[in-house]
Amino acid sequence: MTRSGANERRQGRRAQRAGAPGADPTPQAGADAAVRASDDTDRAWGDRSDRNDERLKGDVPPHWGKTH
C-alpha cells in the first residue's frame, strides 16, 4: 500500500473468471424475474388460494370440543 493513493478506494481482490461454455452471461437477477415451473405452484402442492378461515375453525383438536 502506498501513501500516494491515500484518497483512492482499494479495489477488490476477488478473482474474476469467465463462465462455463454455454452458460447464460446474464443470469436471472431476482425472484420476480425467475421462471417458475408449472409444478411449482400453490395449487400443485395442494394448497388452496381461497380464504381458509372456516377450515381453521373446523380443524381443532378433539379435546377442544366443537364450541370454539
N, C-alpha and C positions, 0 to 999 in steps of 0.2 A: 504494500500500500504506500503510495507516495503522497506527499503533502501538497503537491501542485494541484491535485484534483479534489481538494477538500470539500468543495461545494457540489461536486458531481455525485449522483447516486451510484452505488455499486450495482453492477449488473449481476443477474442470477447466474449461477454456475451449473445449472441443470443441463444435462446433455440433450441435444435435440437430434432425433433420428427420423429418417423418412419412414412412412408407414409401410405395411406389408403390401406386396403386389396385389392389386385387385381390391384393396380396402377403400372405403369411402373417405376422400380427403376432407370432407366437411361433415362430420358425424352429427347426429341429431342433438340439438342443444338442450332442450328441456322436455318436461313431461307433456306440455301442450303440443309439441312437435312430434312426439312419439306416435308410431302407428301401432294400434292395439289389434291383436288377433281377434277373430270372431269368437273364439272360445274364452277370451279374457274379458268377459262382461259380467256384471252382477247377475243378470238373468241366467247366463250359462252356468254359474256357480250355484244356482237355486235360490238366489235372493230375489225378493220382490221389490219393485220400485215404489209401490204404493205405501201409504202410511200403515204402520203396524201397531197402533195403539190398542186395538181390540185383541190382537194376538198376544201382546204383552200382558194385558189384563187377564186373559184366559190361561196363560202359561205360568201358573203359580204352583208352588209345591203343595202336595196333598195336605200337609199339616196346617196350611193357611185356611183351608175351607173355601167355600165359594162366596163368602160375604164380601170379599175385597174387590 
